[in-house]
Amino acid sequence: MMVEFIGSTGSGKTTVATAVQRRLSGLTGLHTAPDLVASLVGLPSPTKPVQRNLVCDLVGLPFFFGSLHRHGAFLRLALLALARQRLTLQSANRLRSTVRKIGVYEIVRRYGDGRIVLVDEGTVLHAHNLFVFTNRDCSSADLDRFARVVPLPDLIVHVRAPLAISIERSLERPDPPRELRSRDRTQVELYVGRARAMFEALVANPILGPRVLAFDNPGPQAGVGGLEVGGLVEGILERAGRARNTV
């Protein structure tokens, strides 16, 4: 079962995903997407973001080309959304990210081996790249088209946090997205607010809604160890059991 984590910048998405991974690893067969991708070519698990992206780029590329007949509509939507953005190195990186996410999605689908596979940077989260860092707000029609063509995981964990806390976390991040590196509060408030509203609208879509588990991450905590994710882990295991029983 493929489990993707989504949420706005500053929601604590990666911290929640790491906490869930720690809890689940002792309970059931488990992969993370980068670990699974690396294992296909006999590489150790990549530990740094640059390493993870490079491995997923290279290993996922043949799977991207091999699945274009299934995901062509999603690729076209992504290209149209990116064409509306200013041409920069970052927009080129978003195109690379589109290719990578489709390739990794295909690998997880084919080689998940009946295990739970946790995806921290997946196809649904890609809505952030396509619709948030732009000069225009996305419309309900944009999100509806996205929901109809995006390659869907089996389960989407939507990590939510109050807007004020997400803004403060974004300002304090040591590795913010390029658009937030100026740490200009007005710009951060704009992008975080836009992302939060976009994801709330997206998970309310009737196509995605039945696949969503929400997790509220309301306040500061002492890293991974300070998070109580027991209820979320139970929900993931319940969905996984349900999925196995329907196969």
Order of alpha helices (4+ residues) and beta strands (2+ residues): beta-alpha-beta-alpha-alpha-alpha-alpha-beta-alpha-alpha-beta-alpha-alpha-beta-alpha
